[in-house]
Amino acid sequence: MRLSACCRWWLAGLAAVLSLGCQVVWAANVDRAKSMTDVITSQGLYTTADKVAILNVTTFESTVLGKDVAWLVEFYNTWCGHCQRYAPIWREFAADVAGWTSAVRIGVLDCVVEDNTPICRDYEIMHYPTVRFFTSHHQKGNYGQEVDKGKDAPEMRHILAGLLEKEQLEGRGSSWPNITPYRSSDLHNLWKDSPGQVLYSILIFKDKKNEVGADLVLDFSRIPSVQLRTVSPENEALAKLMQVTSLPSVVVVERGKDVGEVLYTQDTSRNGLSIAIQAFLKSKNIELPEVEFTEDVVKMPAPAADDNPDLESQVKELVSHKGDVAFLADLEHALRFSLRHEVGSRKHMTGPVLNALRNYLIIIKRHFPLSVSGKTLLNLLTDHVNSVTELSGEDWRKLLTEEESKLTLPVWTERNEFLGCRGSQPNYRGYPCSLWTTFHVLTVDALVSPDSGRPRDVLEAILGYVTHFFGCAECSKHFQGMASETMFSEINSHEKSVLWLWQGHNKVNKRLAGDATEDPAFPKIIFPSVDRCPGCRDNGEWVEHEVLQYLQSVYSHNSLSLIGAAGADAMSKREAHPISSGSEMSALDMSLYVLLYLASAAIIALVCLKFLLPRTYHKKVYVHDISGKV
């Protein structure tokens, strides 16, 4: 009886110590969460310090349409790699032409912001970045003129100057500085319509390359006492009158005089001519005013950050312990953005585009780990898409929103932040990372699923989606190129399908390694690395059956982490919370439990000995016991 009591003490003590251990581990996780960097809310690729007007769905039309000035707007997407590489060019360009505000303003609009989807859809922004020119007094219903993206800021400056000059030649922009060529063969009309405060007219005699002229007029348009005009190379009479012997040249004419002064300079580039003009103005004590940029558009409120530091810490510990982890919440995030935003951004869908959407939905239904509500929603969407021959993005969004609102359980995670695909900054990783992860999960599930269809079904659906819906035009072009080279000739099994996508992903990683779009905290590597899969390489050569096993171990449905996912109800292998899953504990957590268990066992053993040993030591010995008598 005493031994049984001792065991009860032991078990009670052990339970108490383990309970204390749970509290210690939980406290440790909270402390680690508090030490993490605060969640960074995405503000896009630009700020007002970049001298651009940040437009949005609320302000775009009221700011751009019907105004005296023209607008040049970049429609971009924060996660788009091409947009990220182009952003420094656009910033430099915007700063360079910030003084042209009497004729044109430079704006940006981030199409990745869900609230901005109607504007990007209505103006048929099909790829990123897209640059559109909107004339003065632009009217609704006109999508603007798509403009080539210059390879650098000077080229963009030259493109814009040409657009503005064309505007005035066609009779628009009457309130702007006059950037059309001066056509008279003498100076009689030079001062016509010039305010009395204008003391000097500066004539820029252009060469046949037409590389400078209108841009210089706009550069110096902020000086009230000076006006600049361009002169075409065909106006030989005026060139002779002004004694111009080479082109391009700059001539200064003072009000009231019939002769001009040639400003000689060996550097006839735009910069060289600008320096010559500034030197003359300085000699007359005329300063070029500083550019004052004021932001006069209302900013959209930033999306709410996910305030769950404990969950963020759990994710960090899980990734640190297991290495390569795919999170169902990231897949749900990708699917949500894919259907709501990218499909919803199409103005019209018919023919091959609508067929690509049908195939995509079929593959999602078949191989995506959907929540119970997700399965219901996908069935409704698929039935509707199969019943129509054309569909607008607006109607699609309306259908998606209405059907989703009828469901009692969530379809997908509503987190604003990614988990495994979260980058060190908002413009890194994110959606492209989660979309790659989704594609891998689809191909791996087709490998193990009895209802897999043809070996190329998943890849062809992915190709259709990337071709017609994926917003990064450069990325889509590269993917289509890879597919045309090998997809249709090499894929004859589901194993080949899984390996083809893995090889394609590694080609992209190799191409983007060291690129400006690469997250420095997550360098792009050829995966899996040796430490993640030691058997995947043999003397530098891939061992494909080992790679296949690795891909299954990461991307199969049973391998997905359910942290933060709505689809945890459809995945019964374990609870979503990592603390309740032994496989998702960190090495530190396991070590604490083992140490606490051993310590408690030792303590309880000593306690029991304390109770047992005194009885043995104080037992009395009688004579009849020695003789064997009772």
N, C-alpha and C positions, 0 to 999 in steps of 0.2 A: 504493500500500500504506500509506503514511504517512497519507493522507487517510482511508482506511478505519479505520485504527487510531484516528485522532482522533474519527471518528464514534462508534466504540465507546466511547471515553472519554466522549464527550458523553452518549450514551444511559445509560451506567452512572451518570454523575454526576447526570443528570436523575432517574433512578429513585431514587437515594439521597435527593435533595432532596425528591421527592414523598413518599417514605416518611416522611421527617422531618416533612413537612407534615401527613400523616395523624396522626402522633403529637401534633403541636401542636394540631390541631383537636380530637382526642379529649381532650387535656388541658384544652382550653378548655371543652369540654362538661362534663367532670367538675367543673371549678371552678364553672361556672354551677349545676350540680346541687347542689353543697355550699352554695351561697348561698341556695337555696330554703328556704321555711318548712318545718319538719318536718311530717310527715303527722299530721293531727289525727284521732284515733280518736273515733268517734261514741259519746257517752254518752247520747244521747237529749235530750229537751227539758228535763229536770228533774234536779236534784241534791238531796241531803239538806238542803242549805241552804234549799230551798224548803218545808221542813216537810211533805214528802210521803213516804210509804213507797214505795220503788221496788221493785215486785213483778216476779217473773219466773216462768217455767214451774216452777222448782224450789220456789219459796216461796209461790206464790199460794194454793193450796188449804190448805196447812198453816197459813198466816197468817190467812186470811180466814174459812174455814169453821169452824163449831162454836165460835165465841168468844162471850164475854159482850157484847162491844161490836159495834156495827154497822160496816159499811165502805161508803164511797162511793168508787168506783174509776173513774178515767178510762182507758179503753182508747184509745190514740192511735197515730199513725204519724209518725215523725220528719219525713219529707219532705212530709207532708200540709200544704198551705197553711192550711187551716182550723184544723188542730191548732196550727200555729205562731201564728196570730192569737189562738187561744183560750188558749194557755199563760199569758200574763200574767194573765188573769182567774182561771185556776185557781190560780196561785201566790198571788195576793192573797187569794183565798177560803181557801186552805189555811192561810195565815198567820193569817187572821182567826179561824178556828175551831180553831186549834191547841190551845186550852185546853179543848176539848170531849172530850178523850181518854177520859174516864170513860164516855162514851156512844158515841163514834164515832171512827173513824180515817179519814184521807184517803190514798188510794193512787193510783198510776199504773202502767200496764203498757204497754210499747212493743211493738206488734204487728209493727213492721218487723223486729225481731230474729228471725231465722229459728228459733231455738230456742223462741221463744214461740208459734210458729204453732199447736201443738196446743191451747194454752189458748184462744187467740182463736177457733180453729175450733170447739172443743167448747162454748164459750159463745156461739157464733153471733154473733160481732162482725162485722157485714157492712159497716159504714162507720165512718169516723173523723171526729171523736172520738165515742166512745160512752161515756155515763156510766151506770153501773149501781149500784144500791143493794142491799147484801146485809144482811139482817136479823141480829140477834143469834142465835147458834146456827144459822146458816144451814147447810143440808144439801146435799151434792153431788147433782147432778141438777136442781137449780133454778138457772136461769141468772141470777137476780137481776132486779130491777125496773129497766127502762130509765127514766132520768130526763131531763126537759127540761134542756137546757144554758142556764143563765141568761145574760142579756145582759151582766151584770156581777157582781162579787163579792157585793154586797148581796143581789141577787136569788137567787144560789145559796145564800147563808146562810139566807134566808127559806125556800127550798124544802127545805133539809136540816132546819131546825127543824120544819117541818110533817111531814116524814117520821118524825122521831123521836117527835114527839108522838103521831102515829097509831100508831106501834109500841107505845107504852105503853098507849094506849087499847085496843089489841087484846090486851093481856096479856103482851107481851114487854118486855124491858129492865127487869126488876125490880131489877137491881143498879145502874141508872143513877140520877142525881138525878131527883127526881119533877118531871116537866114537864107532868103533866096538871093541869087546872084544879082549884083548891080549891073544893068545892061547898057546904060548910056555910055556914049563914047567920050563924054566930057563930064565936068563936075557940076553942071547947072542944076541937076536934079538930086544932087547928093544930100542936100540939106532939107529937101522937101519932107514935110511932116515930122521933122525932127524938133523936139522941144528946145526952147531957147537956152536951157542950161547945158546943152551939148556943145562942148568947145572943140572937140577933136573927133574927126572921122578917121578910122583906121581901115584901110583897104587891104584885103588879103587876096593877092593874085594867086589863084590855084593852078597847080600843074595838071596834066592830063590824067595822072593817077588818081586825082581827086581825094587824096588821103587826109588833107587838112582843109579847114574852112569853117563850116557851120559849127563845129565843136568849139573852135576858138571864139566865134561870135557869142556863143552861149556862156563860155567861161568868163568873159568880161562884161556880160550883160548887167551885172549888179552895180556897175559904176555909172551914176547918172550923168556925169560930164563927158562921157565917151560913148561913141557908137561904132561898132565894127560891121563891115559889109564884105561879102565875098565877091570876087570878080572871076568869071569863068575864063579859061585859057583862050576861048574863041574871041574875046573882046580885045583884039590886038591894038585897036585904035587908042583905047584908054591906056593900055600898057605902054604904048609909044609916047603918049602925052606925059605920062608919069615917069618916063625914062627907066622903065623896068626892063632889064636885059636878061634876067633868068627867073625861072619859076621853080618853086613858089617864092614869092617875095611879099614884103609888108611895106606899105606906104602910109605915112601919116599926113593928113590934110587938116590944117587949122582953119576954124571958121573965119570967113572973110578973105581967104587967100585962094589964089588960083593955081598954086604950085604945091607939090607935096615933097615930103622928106622920106627917102628910102632908108629903112632900117636894115643895115647890112649885118648879116650873120652867116657864119660858115655852116652852122647846124640848121638845116632847113626842115628838120622834123617838127612835129607838133610841139614837142617840148622846147626845142631850140627857138622856134618862132614866139612861143609864149614868153620865154625868158627875155627876148629882145623887146617885146611889147611892155613887159613889166619894167624893164630898165628905162624905157622912154617915159612911162608914167611916173616913175619915181623921180626922174629929173624934173618933172613938172609938179612934184609934191602931191601926186595923186596915188592914193593907196587902194589896193583891191580889198574890199570888205571881207571879213571872215564869214564863212557860211554858217548860218544859224538854222539848225534843224529842230523843228518842234514836232512831236508826235501828237496828232490830233484825232486819232481813232481810238475807239474804246476796245480794250482788250477783253478777250473771253476769259472767264474764270478758269483757273487751273483745275484739272481733275483732282479729286480728293485722293490723298495718299492712303495706302492700305496701312492702317495703324494696328499692327499685330507683331510686335517685336519678338514675342516668344516663338511664333511660327517661323519668322525669318531666321531666328537662331537655330530652330530645329532643322530647317532646310540646310543651313550652312554646315551643321554638324553631320547631317546625313551625307552630303556631298563629300565632305572631308573624309568620312569613314569609308564609303562605298566607291567613291570616284565617279564613274559614269552612271548617272541616274537620269531617267526620263520621268517627268512629272505629268500626271494626267491633267492637272490644272493648267499646265502650259499648252497641252493639246487642246483643251477646251477653249482657252484664250485664243489660240490660233483659229479654231473653227468659228468662234464667235465673230472675230474680226473678218475672217474670210467671207462669211455669209452676209453679215450685216453691212460691212463696209466695201469690200472689194467687188462682190457681186452687186451690191446695192448702188455702187458708183457708176455702173453701166447705164447709159441713157436708154438704149434699146437693145434687146436681145432677140435674135431670130437666127434661123439657119444654123451654121456651124457653132456660133456662140451659144445658142440655146441648147444645142446638142451636147456641147462641152459641159454645160451646167448639169444636164441630165446624167451624164456619165459620172461626173464628180459626186453627185448625190447618191448614186447607186453604190459607189465604192465606199463612201462614208457610212452608209447604212450597213453595208456588209462587213466592214473591217474596223470601224472606229469604235472604241469602247464607250458607247453612248450611255448616258443616264437613262432611267426609265422615261422621264419626260422628253429627253432627247430623241429617243426612238419614236415616241408619239409625234413629235414635231417633224422629224425627218420623213415619216410616212405621209404626213399631210402635205409637206412641201413637194415631195416627189410626185404625189398624185396630181397636184396642181400643175407642176411643170410639164408633166406628161400629157396634160389635157389641153395645152395651149400651143399655138404656133408662133406666137410672139409675146414678149413680156418686157415691160419697162422696169428700170431699176427702182423707180419710185413705187410702182405697184408691188414689186418684190419686197421692198422694205416694209411697206404697209402690211402685206400678208404675213411676213415674218414676225413683226411686232404684235399684230392682233392675235395670231395663233399662240405665240409665246405667252401672252398675257392671260390666256385662258387656262394655262397649266398651273397646278397648285405647287408642284415641286420645281426647283430650278433646273434649267436645261444645261447650263454650263456655269463655270465659275464666274463670278462678277468682280473678281479682283482686278484692279487697274495695273498692278505690278506682276511681272513674271516671277517665277521661282527659279528653276534651273537655268532658264534662258535670260535671266536678268543681267544686264551689263553693268559696268562700273559707272556709266553715264546713261541717261535716257535714250540717246541716239545710238547706242551700241547694242548689238545682238537682238533681243526682243523678238518681234514678229518673224523675221526671216529664220532665226534659230528655231523657234517653235514650229514653223512650217516644215523645215527640214525634219525635225523630230517626228512630226505627224506623218510625213511621207514614209519615213523608215518604219514606223509602227504599222502603217497600212500594208507595206510590202511583206513585212515579217508575219503579220497575221494571215495574209493570203497564203503564205508558205505552210502554215499549220492548220488552216481552216479547211474543213471538208467541202465548204461551199465557196471555192476560190475562183471559179471561172477559168478563163484562159490565162496563161502565164503573163501575157502583156496587158491584161485588162487594167490593173492598177496603174502601171506606168503610163499607159495611154490616157487614162483619166487625169493623172497628174500633169502630163504634157498639155492636155487640152485646157486645164485650169491655168497653168503658167502662161500659156500662149494668149489666152483671151481675158484673163482677169488679174493676173499678178501685176502690180503697179509699177515695179521697177523695170523699165523697158530694156535697159542694158542687161540685167540679170536674166530676163525672159529670153532675150536674143541668144545669150550664151547657152542656156539650158536647151533651147530648140536646136542649136548647133550640135550639142553633144548627142541629142536624140537622133538627129538625122544621120550622124556618123555610124552609130553602132546599135541603137536600141532595136531597130526593126530587123536587123540581121543576126543578132546574137542571142536574143531572148527566146529560149525554147523550153524553159522550166521555171518554176517559182523560185528555185535556188538562184538561178541566173538573174532573175528580176531583183532579188534582194541584193545581190552582189553588184549588179549594174548601178543601182542607186548609190550604194556605198562608194564605188569607184568614182562616180560623178561628183559626189559630195567632196571627196578628196581632191579632185581636179580643181574644184572651186576654192577649196582651202589653200591649195598650192598657189593658185593665181592671185588670191587676195592676201596672202601672208606678207606682212610688212606694209600693206596698203594703208592709206590714211583712214580708211574705214574700220581698220582692225582695232578691237578693244585691247589696249595694252595689258589689261588684267587677265585677258583670256586669249593668248596668242593662238593663231590658227595653225594647227598641226595636221600631219597625216595620221589619221586615227585608224585603229586603236594604237595607242602608244605601247612601247615594249613593257612598261610596268603594269599597264592595264591588261594586256594580253600577251604574256611571254611566249606562248606557243603559236602566236599568229604569224611569226616570221621564222624562217629557216635560212640562215646565211644570207639575210637580206631579201629573200624572196617570200612573198605572201603564201601562207598555207590556207587555202580557201575554206576548207572544211572547218578549220579552227576559227577563222574570221566569221563564218556563218554561225557557229555556236556563240561566239561573242555577241554578234548582232542580236541573236535571239535572247541572250541573257539580259540585254539592255532594253530592247524594244518590244518584246512580247507583252501581251496584256498582263500576264501574271507578274511581270517584272516592274511594272509601273508603280511609282509612289503615288499614293492617294491623298497626300497632304493638300488640303485646300480645294479638293475637287468636288464638283457636284455629282460626278458619276461614281462615287464610292459605293452607292447603293447597288450598282450593277456589277461590282467587283467584290465578291464575297470571300476572297482569299484572306483578307485581314482587315482590321479597322483602319480608318483613315488617319487617326492620330498616331504619330510616330512613337510616343511614349508607350503605347499599349502593344507595340509590335517589336518582338525581340530582334527581328532582322533589321530594324531601322534604328536601333540604339547605337550611339556612338561608342567607340572603343573606351573613351573616358568613362561613360556611364556604366558599361559592363565592369570595368576595373573597380569602380567604386562599390558596386554591388558585391563583387567577389570578396573584396577586402572587408567590407562590413559583415558579410556572412561568416568569414573565418574568424574575425574578431569576436563576433557574438557567440560562435560555437565555443571558442576558448573560454570566454567569460562564463557561459552557462555551465561548462564542464567543471570549472573551478567552484562554482556555487554548489553544484551537486556533491562534489567531493567534501565540501564543507559540512554538508548534512550527513554524509555517510561515514566518514572517517571517525568521528567522535564515538559512535556506537561500538565500533570494532575495538577501539583503544581502551574503553572503560568496561568491557565485559568481565564479569567475575568468574573465576574458575573454582569449582568445587571438587572435593576429593573423590566423590562418587562418579564424577564425570571422567576422571583420570582412570578409574578402575573399570569404567565401562558400565557402571550401574546407573539406572535411571532413578 
